[in-house]
């Protein structure tokens, strides 16, 4: 995102900045997928055999930690949905900065010298 915004503010071609936006969005979506798979592993019930075949102890993550574990990939998912909306909007009306949201496209704000 920083590289995308830097290139956009330096006046580089919009095609390049859109490609950087696509790349950063792709890696964000990849992080969402990995976070949900991590979440599946964390929320399992773990069995540890004390005496093989005779006795086993079970461990389940406490409720608050389980909620925090679920919350992490969900927040990443919400951020990726927002990013996809921004990326679709930037394809239609012009590229924009990711670090700060504007109500108008960056090209219009740049031309108006506001």
Steps between C-alpha positions, in 0.01 A plus 500: 500500500779741582667437165166545321429831673857621446485424127160667471617819674815510286283513189585160353268344244166388635536159336806431718328615819196286420728200452656567840150527647407165349816340638444632853135391489604153385737462793235628740256237372773239535549610862125463561503143369806410707348662811182292467703180462704601805173558684384147417816360654480715812139417585547122491486284810849369569546154647819403679538139603645467850517121486476381138170323438380542861470865606482829308470863600308747286569870457255754365584866452326723761198697379659847491806378310275308260297815432818699439625225269177516299503880498842527333412340164156663504654848528743415220203387291315828561812695405535298179136570406564873551818477293321319216233772496770768486680316222182462294421867551852600397467305175178686419580858601876520550759382749504627857716489812456200729618663824226764503149485358365774279147558379630598157753326272864597549524638145222750573654604832838542332355718223304719741808576716285463815 
